[in-house]
Amino acid sequence: MNDDKTSADPEKEETEPLEATGVISSEEAQARRGDSAESDTSEVLEFEFNEDGEEDLKKTLKKFRADLKKCKAEKEEYLTGWQKERAEFANYRKGEDDRKAMLSESMRERILNRFLSVMDSFNMAFAHKESWDKVDENWRKGVEYIYGQMNTIFEEYGVKAIGVEGEIFDPNIHQSMELVATDKKELDHTIATVIQKGYKLGPRIMRAARVNVYEYKE
């Protein structure tokens, strides 16, 4: 009789709540039951059923097609937005590169401009050929060598002198200081003398050449 009282009922053990056994708390058991219910609901919602409780393949397929259409629309929206952001970033980078290049070019031009006065001093000394030829030969050759080095540096940075006697006057690169009358028609509007050489850095004019210009008069 004692054995019958103390024996456990298998069915009762299987159905007895876990929280009653002390294995887990009642709160954890409730959470587990809630997760299980939500999982079951989400699985059910993936399909459509008819009135008999059987899966309706047509309705399910229609639902899947609607979901697919929605996903495609969202994909296109995200792709368009990503492409737009990418294009804007590319334009921003290009703008930054252009600004950096312009700043670098501006700084280089400012530095080279500081040396134009030095080149003017050389040109003024060489302009008086007779006086220059009377200078000590060794000293003269040394100065001419330095002048050559300066010209080499200018050429490396793309700086070129402008303003040559005999060329057609161009207001874009020449600054007329004085008109010189001439009776030779072919010399009209040509450079008579170069007072001060001009310089350009690539296509940009650093300084216009100061010149005297021939003016034809009968």
Buried (B, 14 or more C-beta within 10 A) or exposed (E): EEEEEEEEEEEEEEEEEEBEEEEBEEEEBEEEEEEEEEEEEEEEEEEBEEEEEEEBEEEBEEBEEEEEEEEEEEEEEEEEEEEEEEEEEEEEEEEEEEEEEEEEEEEBBEEBBEBBEEBEEBBEBBEEEEEEEEEEEEEBEEBBEEBEEBBEEBEEEEBEBBBEEEBEBBEEBBBBEEEBEBEEEEBBEBBBBBBBBBBBBEEEBBBBBBBBBBBBEE
